[in-house]
Amino acid sequence: MPHTHTRRLHLPNETGQTLTEYSLLIVLIAVAVAVLLPGLATVLTGFVASAAAAFGG
């Protein structure tokens, strides 16, 4: 029976790439929150004010 050799496929280390992708994703989420938060605060303030007026407060 012939002796067979198996070859290992050497893939590049992608640890740094994954860290970079997650960092970019976190930055994108942070920018989106920073852009949307002031508008959301205005909407919520109006909602709370109208709810308080409806209950006589």
N, CA, C and O of each residue as an XYZ file, in Angstrom:
228
protein
N       0.845     -1.182      0.000
C       0.000      0.000      0.000
C       0.895      1.252      0.000
O       1.747      1.398      0.876
N       0.706      2.150     -0.973
C       1.586      3.329     -1.047
C       1.301      4.298      0.097
O       0.173      4.430      0.572
N       2.328      4.943      0.499
C       2.213      5.939      1.574
C       1.755      7.262      0.956
O       2.387      7.767      0.029
N       0.677      7.813      1.460
C       0.174      9.076      0.912
C       0.512     10.221      1.858
O       0.527     10.079      3.080
N       0.770     11.314      1.256
C       1.076     12.514      2.036
C      -0.099     13.477      1.900
O      -0.653     13.660      0.817
N      -0.452     14.065      2.988
C      -1.494     15.093      2.928
C      -0.824     16.455      2.973
O       0.152     16.672      3.692
N      -1.362     17.338      2.207
C      -0.841     18.701      2.200
C      -1.745     19.579      3.039
O      -2.968     19.441      3.024
N      -1.133     20.461      3.752
C      -1.896     21.431      4.525
C      -2.033     22.689      3.700
O      -1.078     23.161      3.083
N      -3.236     23.219      3.703
C      -3.478     24.475      2.997
C      -3.175     25.602      3.978
O      -3.838     25.737      5.007
N      -2.187     26.393      3.657
C      -1.807     27.487      4.547
C      -2.572     28.740      4.148
O      -2.304     29.350      3.113
N      -3.518     29.104      4.982
C      -4.304     30.309      4.740
C      -3.669     31.472      5.488
O      -3.076     31.276      6.549
N      -3.784     32.659      4.954
C      -3.221     33.820      5.661
C      -3.981     34.081      6.965
O      -5.173     33.796      7.079
N      -3.275     34.618      7.917
C      -3.889     34.956      9.193
C      -4.807     36.163      9.000
O      -4.349     37.233      8.599
N      -6.096     35.995      9.283
C      -7.073     37.063      9.059
C      -7.514     37.737     10.352
O      -8.532     38.429     10.371
N      -6.774     37.547     11.413
C      -7.155     38.130     12.696
C      -7.192     39.650     12.627
O      -8.144     40.260     13.114
N      -6.194     40.268     12.043
C      -6.153     41.726     11.930
C      -7.257     42.255     11.042
O      -7.814     43.320     11.309
N      -7.579     41.525      9.992
C      -8.644     41.947      9.083
C      -9.985     41.937      9.799
O     -10.774     42.869      9.645
N     -10.250     40.900     10.574
C     -11.510     40.809     11.308
C     -11.619     41.946     12.318
O     -12.681     42.554     12.454
N     -10.540     42.233     13.022
C     -10.536     43.322     13.992
C     -10.822     44.652     13.313
O     -11.563     45.476     13.850
N     -10.245     44.870     12.144
C     -10.485     46.096     11.395
C     -11.939     46.200     10.961
O     -12.538     47.272     11.050
N     -12.510     45.098     10.493
C     -13.907     45.114     10.054
C     -14.840     45.428     11.221
O     -15.763     46.231     11.080
N     -14.604     44.803     12.364
C     -15.440     45.095     13.532
C     -15.266     46.544     13.994
O     -16.236     47.182     14.404
N     -14.057     47.059     13.933
C     -13.817     48.450     14.320
C     -14.578     49.402     13.406
O     -15.200     50.355     13.875
N     -14.527     49.142     12.103
C     -15.257     49.994     11.161
C     -16.763     49.905     11.392
O     -17.469     50.907     11.275
N     -17.251     48.726     11.715
C     -18.676     48.557     11.990
C     -19.088     49.339     13.232
O     -20.142     49.974     13.241
N     -18.277     49.298     14.268
C     -18.574     50.044     15.498
C     -18.560     51.544     15.230
O     -19.419     52.266     15.735
N     -17.601     52.022     14.445
C     -17.538     53.446     14.111
C     -18.774     53.853     13.312
O     -19.350     54.912     13.562
N     -19.185     53.024     12.357
C     -20.371     53.322     11.556
C     -21.616     53.407     12.428
O     -22.433     54.309     12.246
N     -21.772     52.492     13.362
C     -22.920     52.513     14.270
C     -22.871     53.760     15.153
O     -23.900     54.397     15.378
N     -21.690     54.113     15.653
C     -21.558     55.291     16.511
C     -21.913     56.569     15.755
O     -22.570     57.452     16.307
N     -21.487     56.673     14.506
C     -21.817     57.852     13.702
C     -23.317     57.909     13.438
O     -23.917     58.982     13.515
N     -23.928     56.773     13.128
C     -25.369     56.739     12.880
C     -26.144     57.161     14.126
O     -27.115     57.911     14.022
N     -25.732     56.694     15.290
C     -26.406     57.076     16.535
C     -26.229     58.569     16.794
O     -27.177     59.244     17.194
N     -25.033     59.083     16.570
C     -24.777     60.506     16.804
C     -25.604     61.378     15.868
O     -26.026     62.470     16.250
N     -25.837     60.911     14.654
C     -26.624     61.687     13.691
C     -28.116     61.604     14.022
O     -28.829     62.604     13.931
N     -28.586     60.421     14.403
C     -30.025     60.215     14.609
C     -30.521     60.617     15.997
O     -31.708     60.897     16.163
N     -29.649     60.651     16.983
C     -30.080     60.908     18.359
C     -30.730     62.274     18.570
O     -31.760     62.330     19.241
N     -30.209     63.358     18.052
C     -30.881     64.652     18.267
C     -32.303     64.681     17.695
O     -33.207     65.226     18.328
N     -32.505     64.112     16.526
C     -33.850     64.069     15.950
C     -34.776     63.193     16.770
O     -35.947     63.527     16.953
N     -34.271     62.084     17.262
C     -35.070     61.191     18.091
C     -35.431     61.867     19.417
O     -36.539     61.688     19.923
N     -34.513     62.629     19.971
C     -34.790     63.338     21.222
C     -35.907     64.362     21.022
O     -36.755     64.530     21.899
N     -35.915     65.039     19.889
C     -36.962     66.013     19.595
C     -38.325     65.332     19.481
O     -39.319     65.825     20.013
N     -38.361     64.214     18.795
C     -39.616     63.466     18.635
C     -40.110     62.966     19.989
O     -41.296     63.076     20.297
N     -39.214     62.424     20.789
C     -39.626     61.905     22.098
C     -40.087     63.020     23.032
O     -41.024     62.830     23.807
N     -39.441     64.168     22.965
C     -39.861     65.301     23.800
C     -41.263     65.752     23.411
O     -42.093     66.030     24.277
N     -41.524     65.824     22.120
C     -42.868     66.193     21.670
C     -43.907     65.162     22.077
O     -45.018     65.523     22.463
N     -43.563     63.894     21.995
C     -44.485     62.829     22.391
C     -44.815     62.902     23.879
O     -45.979     62.794     24.263
N     -43.804     63.084     24.709
C     -44.016     63.162     26.160
C     -44.835     64.408     26.499
O     -45.712     64.349     27.361
N     -44.566     65.520     25.844
C     -45.313     66.759     26.104
C     -46.775     66.599     25.723
O     -47.658     67.040     26.458
N     -47.044     65.966     24.571
C     -48.442     65.773     24.174
C     -49.137     64.757     25.064
O     -50.332     64.892     25.325
N     -48.429     63.751     25.533
C     -49.015     62.774     26.454
C     -49.332     63.449     27.790
O     -50.379     63.193     28.384
N     -48.429     64.310     28.259
C     -48.674     65.009     29.513
C     -49.867     65.953     29.391
O     -50.655     66.074     30.329
N     -50.008     66.623     28.246
C     -51.129     67.521     28.028
C     -52.440     66.742     27.957
O     -53.477     67.221     28.414
N     -52.389     65.532     27.380
C     -53.596     64.721     27.281
C     -54.068     64.258     28.656
O     -55.266     64.076     28.871
N     -53.144     64.068     29.579
C     -53.519     63.641     30.930
C     -53.688     64.829     31.874
O     -53.847     64.645     33.081
N     -53.655     66.024     31.341
C     -53.896     67.231     32.155
C     -52.691     67.660     32.942
O     -52.838     68.337     33.959
N     -51.531     67.303     32.523
C     -50.321     67.632     33.294
C     -49.624     68.732     32.671
O     -48.581     69.161     33.165
